[in-house]
Amino acid sequence: MSVVAEIRELRKTPKGERRKNKDNKAGHLFLLPWTVGLFGITLFPMAASLYLAFTDYNLLQSPNWIGLDNITRMIGDDRLHNSIQVTFTYVFVGVPIQLVVSLAIAMLLDRGMRALPFYRSVFYLPSMLGASVAIAVLWRQIFGHSGLINQVLAMVGIEGRGWVSSPDTALATLIILHVWTFGAPMVIFLAGLRQIPDMYYEAASIDGASRFKQFFTITIPLLTPIIFFNLVLQLIGAFQNFTQAFVVSGGTGGPADSTLFYTLYLYQQGFNRFDMGYASAMAWLLVLIISAITVVNFWLSKYWVHYDD
């Protein structure tokens, strides 16, 4: 009799049934915190938000069903349209630059330098601190009219400006901050680079391929699953960024709404004006936007992402 058959026979006995029930109870017990969190922190709030999206609700009175009025209001909301434009600019400029920088740093660290764990930790540090209030405050000071950037420019005879107080450059400072938090994708890229066999590069070198050609014919194709993974994660995360714009602009999205992220405008509607119904509708619009872009990314991936199989 095989081992599997013996285990099945054992489970058929009363003792085996008791052990099976005991194991099931233990498994359910360990799953209980996750289940409570799933329903209490995720699914129930999402369902409540979906209901509130079709109501007029100000936190003080009972929700009043208004149907599609919030959606109609979004169509004619110029500040909403501007926040979408600002957010799209931030995401589709900042994320590609961040991925390029993180891949470049990962390739530099992959060359086998000494004290690699130390440098890897140092480069990862910005990802841990970039979303903090302290870094956002520091960033506002660095790019302020009398900040570090203008002091450096003054040393070479260039007159600076208030980078965070000018509508032309305020968003760019936030994009630079986003690029600076390259640590997380860098670590993932580094892990992917370590998985590429050296024999591919050795064979290419024997054939006379330059480093430049090796990069585009070996490194990039074999890294496409990692690039795709980082791309999806960073796009989703960038659409949800809030702290930097809130702190740098003082919660206003200024100057002239140039840093009015979608999440910041949603916050203003929900917690400044207490228009929770409209804020809930905006939240679901953001969910749809992120979902649509993610679906498009997965559909396009079949044309440029190469897997081993």
C-alpha positions in Angstrom: 0.0 0.0 0.0 1.4 3.4 -0.9 2.0 6.2 1.6 -0.9 8.2 0.2 -3.3 5.3 0.5 -2.2 4.8 4.1 -2.9 8.4 4.9 -6.3 8.1 3.4 -7.1 5.0 5.4 -5.9 6.8 8.6 -8.2 9.7 7.9 -11.1 7.4 7.6 -10.7 6.2 11.2 -12.3 8.1 14.1 -8.9 9.2 15.3 -8.0 10.5 11.8 -11.3 12.4 11.6 -10.7 14.0 14.9 -7.2 15.1 13.8 -8.6 16.4 10.6 -11.2 18.5 12.4 -8.6 19.8 14.8 -6.4 20.9 11.9 -9.3 22.6 10.2 -10.2 24.5 13.4 -6.6 25.6 13.8 -6.5 26.8 10.1 -9.8 28.7 10.5 -8.5 30.3 13.7 -5.3 31.5 12.0 -7.5 32.8 9.1 -9.8 34.7 11.4 -7.8 38.0 11.7 -7.4 38.2 8.0 -11.1 37.4 7.4 -12.1 40.1 9.9 -9.8 42.6 8.2 -11.0 41.7 4.7 -14.7 42.3 5.6 -14.3 45.0 8.2 -11.5 47.1 6.7 -11.8 46.4 3.0 -15.1 45.0 1.6 -17.6 46.8 4.0 -16.0 50.2 3.6 -15.9 49.7 -0.2 -19.6 48.8 -0.3 -20.4 51.8 1.9 -18.4 54.1 -0.3 -20.2 52.8 -3.4 -23.5 53.6 -1.8 -22.4 57.0 -0.6 -21.3 57.8 -4.2 -24.9 58.1 -5.1 -25.9 60.3 -2.1 -25.6 63.7 -0.7 -23.8 63.1 2.6 -22.0 65.6 4.9 -21.2 63.5 7.9 -23.7 65.3 10.1 -27.0 64.3 8.5 -28.2 61.0 7.0 -27.2 60.3 3.4 -29.8 61.5 0.9 -30.1 59.5 -2.3 -29.5 61.7 -5.4 -28.8 59.1 -8.0 -26.3 60.2 -10.7 -26.1 63.8 -9.6 -22.5 63.4 -8.3 -21.4 61.9 -11.7 -23.1 64.8 -13.5 -21.3 67.2 -11.2 -17.9 65.6 -12.0 -18.4 66.1 -15.7 -18.7 69.9 -15.2 -16.1 70.2 -12.4 -13.2 72.2 -13.9 -11.0 71.7 -10.8 -11.6 67.9 -11.1 -10.5 68.0 -14.7 -7.4 70.0 -13.8 -6.5 67.5 -11.0 -6.7 64.6 -13.4 -4.4 66.4 -15.8 -1.9 67.2 -13.0 -2.0 63.6 -11.7 -1.5 62.2 -15.2 1.4 64.4 -15.8 2.9 63.4 -12.5 2.4 59.7 -13.1 3.4 59.4 -16.8 6.5 61.6 -16.4 7.7 60.6 -13.0 7.2 56.8 -13.2 9.2 56.2 -16.4 12.1 58.4 -15.2 12.1 56.6 -11.8 12.2 53.2 -13.5 15.2 54.3 -15.7 17.1 55.7 -12.7 16.4 52.6 -10.5 17.5 50.3 -13.3 20.7 52.3 -13.8 21.5 52.2 -10.1 20.7 48.5 -10.0 23.1 47.8 -12.9 25.8 49.8 -11.1 25.3 47.8 -7.9 25.3 44.6 -9.9 28.9 45.0 -10.9 30.1 43.4 -7.7 31.3 46.5 -5.7 32.5 46.1 -2.2 30.1 46.7 0.7 27.1 46.0 -1.6 24.7 45.4 1.3 25.5 48.8 2.7 25.0 50.6 -0.6 21.8 48.7 -1.3 20.4 49.8 2.1 21.5 53.4 1.5 19.8 53.5 -1.9 16.7 51.8 -0.5 16.3 54.3 2.3 14.6 57.0 0.1 11.7 54.6 -0.6 11.1 54.3 3.1 11.3 58.0 3.8 9.9 59.5 0.6 6.3 59.4 1.6 6.8 60.8 5.1 5.7 64.3 6.2 9.3 65.1 7.3 10.8 64.6 3.9 8.0 66.6 2.2 8.7 69.5 4.6 12.4 69.2 4.0 11.7 69.1 0.2 9.7 72.3 0.5 12.6 74.0 2.3 15.2 72.7 -0.2 13.3 74.1 -3.2 12.1 77.3 -1.4 13.2 80.8 -2.4 16.0 80.7 0.2 16.6 77.0 0.1 19.6 74.8 -0.7 19.0 74.7 -4.5 19.1 78.5 -4.8 22.1 78.8 -2.5 24.0 76.4 -4.8 22.9 78.3 -7.8 24.0 81.6 -6.2 27.5 80.2 -5.8 27.9 80.0 -9.6 26.2 83.3 -10.2 22.7 82.1 -11.2 19.7 83.8 -9.6 17.2 81.2 -8.3 13.5 81.3 -7.9 10.8 80.0 -5.6 10.6 76.6 -7.2 7.6 75.4 -5.1 5.9 78.7 -5.2 5.9 79.0 -9.0 3.1 77.3 -11.1 5.7 76.5 -13.8 8.0 74.5 -11.5 6.0 73.3 -8.5 4.9 70.1 -10.1 8.4 69.4 -11.3 9.7 69.4 -7.7 7.2 66.7 -6.8 8.2 64.7 -9.8 11.9 64.9 -8.7 10.8 63.8 -5.2 9.0 60.8 -6.7 12.1 59.9 -8.8 14.2 60.1 -5.7 12.2 57.3 -4.1 13.7 54.8 -6.5 14.8 52.3 -3.8 12.0 49.7 -4.0 12.1 49.2 -7.8 15.9 49.3 -7.7 16.1 46.3 -5.3 13.7 44.4 -7.5 15.7 45.2 -10.6 18.9 44.1 -8.8 17.3 40.8 -7.9 16.3 40.3 -11.5 19.8 41.2 -12.8 21.2 38.5 -10.5 19.1 35.9 -12.2 20.4 36.5 -15.7 23.0 33.7 -16.4 26.5 35.0 -17.2 26.9 32.6 -20.1 24.6 34.8 -22.3 27.0 37.7 -21.9 30.0 35.5 -22.4 28.6 34.1 -25.6 27.7 37.6 -26.9 31.2 38.9 -26.1 32.7 36.0 -28.1 30.4 37.0 -31.0 31.8 40.6 -30.7 28.7 42.2 -29.2 29.3 45.5 -27.5 28.1 46.3 -23.9 25.5 48.6 -25.5 24.2 45.8 -27.7 24.2 43.3 -24.9 22.1 45.6 -22.8 19.3 45.8 -25.4 19.5 42.3 -26.7 20.1 40.3 -23.5 19.5 42.4 -20.4 16.3 44.3 -21.4 14.5 41.2 -22.9 15.2 39.0 -19.9 14.2 41.8 -17.5 10.9 42.6 -19.2 8.9 40.6 -16.6 10.6 42.6 -13.8 10.1 45.9 -15.7 6.4 45.0 -16.2 6.0 44.2 -12.5 7.7 47.4 -11.4 5.7 49.4 -13.9 2.3 48.2 -12.7 3.2 48.7 -9.0 4.7 52.2 -9.5 1.8 53.4 -11.6 -0.7 52.3 -9.0 1.3 53.8 -6.2 1.9 57.1 -8.1 -1.9 57.6 -8.7 -2.4 57.3 -4.9 0.3 59.7 -3.8 -1.0 62.4 -1.5 1.4 63.4 1.3 4.0 65.2 -0.8 1.5 67.4 -2.6 -0.4 68.1 0.6 2.6 69.2 2.6 4.5 71.0 -0.1 1.4 73.0 -1.1 0.1 73.4 2.4 -3.0 71.4 1.5 -4.2 73.8 -1.2 -2.8 72.2 -4.3 -1.2 75.5 -5.2 0.2 77.6 -6.6 -2.7 78.0 -9.1 -3.7 74.4 -8.6 -0.4 73.3 -10.2 0.1 70.5 -7.6 -3.6 69.7 -7.1 -3.3 65.9 -7.2 -6.5 63.9 -7.7 -6.2 62.5 -4.2 -5.6 65.9 -2.7 -8.8 67.3 -4.4 -10.6 64.2 -3.1 -9.4 65.0 0.4 -10.5 68.6 0.1 -14.0 67.6 -0.9 -14.3 65.0 1.8 -12.6 66.5 4.8 -12.6 70.3 4.1 -16.0 70.6 2.7 -17.5 67.5 4.3 -19.0 66.5 0.9 -18.5 62.8 1.5 -20.9 61.8 -1.3 -19.0 63.6 -3.9 -15.7 62.4 -2.5 -16.9 58.8 -2.6 -17.9 59.2 -6.3 -14.4 60.6 -6.9 -12.8 57.7 -5.1 -14.6 55.2 -7.4 -13.6 57.2 -10.4 -10.0 56.8 -9.3 -10.5 53.1 -8.9 -11.9 52.9 -12.4 -9.0 54.9 -13.8 -6.3 52.7 -12.1 -8.1 49.5 -13.1 -8.4 50.6 -16.7 -4.7 51.5 -17.0 -3.8 48.2 -15.3 -5.9 46.2 -17.7 -4.3 48.0 -20.6 -0.9 47.3 -19.3 -1.6 43.6 -19.0 -3.1 43.5 -22.5 0.0 45.3 -23.9 2.4 43.1 -22.0 1.8 40.2 -24.4 3.6 42.3 -27.1 6.8 43.1 -25.1 7.1 41.0 -22.0 9.1 37.8 -22.6 8.8 34.9 -20.2 11.0 31.7 -20.1 8.2 29.6 -21.6 
